[in-house]
Structure formats: C-alpha cells, structure tokens
C-alpha cells in the first residue's frame, strides 16, 4: 500500500522532533523517502544538508536554540556511538568555565570516522558513565570531571567545574577521588589539586 506524502512527512517529523530537527538519510529512507526524494528536498531547501547523510528540517533552524543542538548532529554523525565528553560535557552540564573550541567525543575503541571539528577519545564507557539527553548522550558530571582531569584540562577550568559540582551537590569529594583513581595518576593529581584549591 502506498503511503500518503503527508503521512511520510509526519513520520519523519516525529523522528526529527526528538533529535532537534536533525535526521539521517537512513532514517528518511526508513519512513519512505527514496534517495532521489531526499536530493529533491535538499535542493528545494525543504531540508538543510548538514553533513554527508545528515539533514535538518529548515523549520528547526529558525527556532531559538538551547545551545546543544550541535551535540545531536555529532551523535547522528557517529551513528549514535559517540558520547559528548570531557570539557564539552562540563559545558553541557554548565559546570565551571569550560568552553572548548572543538567538541570532545568519547567513542568505542574500534571507531573509524574522523573529523577536524571534533576531538575523539577512545574508551569503553560503562552504563553508569553516561546519561541520555534529547538526541544525544553525555558523560555524567562525575565522569566528565575525572576524564577532563585525565586529559590534562586547564587547571583553572577544572577547579571551577569541581567547585560548582560540589556546591550544587552533583558529586561528593569521595566519589570524585574514586572516579579519578580509576582513570589513573594524571586524573588523580588534577582532581586532588582542584580539591586542594577549595580549602
């Protein structure tokens, strides 16, 4: 049975709505848009071509953003395998003064894609290390602090993030030290210095 074009658009819209208006060519194909139809919509300006195989409904681009729309785009780019992490996760959690120029993503060890716009970190994250947001995943505040210390993030940035996380009650000193120990001596040193600066 042939689907009505309005139904096909509505199905794609529902998918994209949970992803801040973004969707992949594969998702569009799944609901009934052939590759030829996808090219047509991109050429007509109905869909914005964001990256190879990633589109966004034009209507979403005109809405005021919440500041994390680009995280959804990178999640789709990675086929859902990348997690926002390190200093970018600190910024996503609004902890301290972190404002990295490139997006930090943690990906599985066998991940092959590359882009100059992101910094890739390879690690196998446990279930409790991440949390879901609308259209992407991000490391928890605890993990973000420890991994930022392990990556030798600027100490001032780390100290401001640790201070704010403790003040808001999202981490405890004990859990933070334990998380840092699990990531090695550099993480431990950075966290100990950040905690020491609070004394």
VENDANOR-V245788 format. One record per residue. N is the residue number from 1. RES is the residue in three letters. PHI is phi in degrees with one decimal (NA if undefined). Layout:
N/RES/PHI + N/RES/PHI
This chain:
1/UNK/NA + 2/UNK/-76.7 + 3/UNK/-88.7 + 4/UNK/-68.8 + 5/UNK/-57.8 + 6/UNK/-64.6 + 7/UNK/-64.9 + 8/UNK/-63.3 + 9/UNK/-64.8 + 10/UNK/-63.0 + 11/UNK/-65.7 + 12/UNK/-67.4 + 13/UNK/-59.7 + 14/UNK/-62.5 + 15/UNK/-63.0 + 16/UNK/-67.1 + 17/UNK/-60.6 + 18/UNK/-80.9 + 19/UNK/-127.9 + 20/UNK/55.5 + 21/UNK/92.0 + 22/UNK/-86.9 + 23/UNK/-159.7 + 24/UNK/-99.7 + 25/UNK/-60.0 + 26/UNK/-65.1 + 27/UNK/-66.4 + 28/UNK/-64.4 + 29/UNK/-63.0 + 30/UNK/-61.0 + 31/UNK/-89.0 + 32/UNK/125.8 + 33/UNK/-92.6 + 34/UNK/-67.4 + 35/UNK/-62.8 + 36/UNK/-63.9 + 37/UNK/-65.9 + 38/UNK/-64.3 + 39/UNK/-60.5 + 40/UNK/-57.5 + 41/UNK/-65.6 + 42/UNK/-68.8 + 43/UNK/-66.4 + 44/UNK/-78.7 + 45/UNK/85.3 + 46/UNK/-68.5 + 47/UNK/-119.0 + 48/UNK/-93.9 + 49/UNK/-81.4 + 50/UNK/-93.6 + 51/UNK/-160.3 + 52/UNK/-58.1 + 53/UNK/78.3 + 54/UNK/-127.0 + 55/UNK/-123.2 + 56/UNK/-143.2 + 57/UNK/-63.0 + 58/UNK/-55.2 + 59/UNK/-59.2 + 60/UNK/-71.0 + 61/UNK/-66.3 + 62/UNK/-84.7 + 63/UNK/-80.5 + 64/UNK/-64.7 + 65/UNK/-88.0 + 66/UNK/-98.4 + 67/UNK/96.1 + 68/UNK/-118.2 + 69/UNK/-59.9 + 70/UNK/-64.8 + 71/UNK/-66.9 + 72/UNK/-64.8 + 73/UNK/-57.5 + 74/UNK/-74.0 + 75/UNK/-64.8 + 76/UNK/-65.5 + 77/UNK/-55.8 + 78/UNK/-88.1 + 79/UNK/59.3 + 80/UNK/78.2 + 81/UNK/-92.0 + 82/UNK/-90.4 + 83/UNK/-121.5 + 84/UNK/-63.5 + 85/UNK/-148.1 + 86/UNK/53.2 + 87/UNK/-63.0 + 88/UNK/-67.2 + 89/UNK/-67.1 + 90/UNK/-58.9 + 91/UNK/-65.0 + 92/UNK/-63.1 + 93/UNK/-86.7 + 94/UNK/58.2 + 95/UNK/-106.8 + 96/UNK/69.6 + 97/UNK/-108.0 + 98/UNK/-60.3 + 99/UNK/-152.6 + 100/UNK/-66.9 + 101/UNK/-75.4 + 102/UNK/-123.0 + 103/UNK/-82.5 + 104/UNK/-92.3 + 105/UNK/-128.1 + 106/UNK/-99.9 + 107/UNK/-127.1 + 108/UNK/-61.8 + 109/UNK/-58.6 + 110/UNK/-87.0 + 111/UNK/-65.1 + 112/UNK/-110.0 + 113/UNK/-66.7 + 114/UNK/-141.4 + 115/UNK/-157.0 + 116/UNK/-70.4 + 117/UNK/-81.7 + 118/UNK/-128.9 + 119/UNK/-110.3 + 120/UNK/-95.9 + 121/UNK/-119.0 + 122/UNK/-102.8 + 123/UNK/-165.2 + 124/UNK/-98.6 + 125/UNK/-80.5 + 126/UNK/-84.5 + 127/UNK/-56.5 + 128/UNK/-75.4 + 129/UNK/-83.4 + 130/UNK/-129.2 + 131/UNK/-137.1 + 132/UNK/-88.2 + 133/UNK/-123.1 + 134/UNK/-68.1 + 135/UNK/93.2 + 136/UNK/-158.8 + 137/UNK/-117.8 + 138/UNK/-138.0 + 139/UNK/-68.1 + 140/UNK/-63.9 + 141/UNK/-55.2 + 142/UNK/-59.4 + 143/UNK/-65.2 + 144/UNK/-61.1 + 145/UNK/-65.9 + 146/UNK/-65.4 + 147/UNK/-70.9 + 148/UNK/-66.4 + 149/UNK/-65.5 + 150/UNK/-64.5 + 151/UNK/-87.8 + 152/UNK/60.6 + 153/UNK/-61.2 + 154/UNK/-48.3 + 155/UNK/-62.0 + 156/UNK/-63.6 + 157/UNK/-63.5 + 158/UNK/-63.7 + 159/UNK/-62.0 + 160/UNK/-65.6 + 161/UNK/-69.2 + 162/UNK/-63.3 + 163/UNK/-58.9 + 164/UNK/-70.2 + 165/UNK/-63.5 + 166/UNK/-68.0 + 167/UNK/-61.8 + 168/UNK/-81.2 + 169/UNK/77.1 + 170/UNK/-83.7 + 171/UNK/-140.7 + 172/UNK/-117.2 + 173/UNK/-57.2 + 174/UNK/-62.6 + 175/UNK/-66.2 + 176/UNK/-66.5 + 177/UNK/-63.3 + 178/UNK/-64.1 + 179/UNK/-61.1 + 180/UNK/-67.4 + 181/UNK/-59.3 + 182/UNK/-66.2 + 183/UNK/-98.2 + 184/UNK/110.0 + 185/UNK/-60.0 + 186/UNK/-65.9 + 187/UNK/-64.1 + 188/UNK/-60.3 + 189/UNK/-62.8 + 190/UNK/-61.2 + 191/UNK/-69.5 + 192/UNK/-60.5 + 193/UNK/-65.1 + 194/UNK/-63.7 + 195/UNK/-69.3 + 196/UNK/-63.1 + 197/UNK/-68.6 + 198/UNK/-83.1 + 199/UNK/-71.7
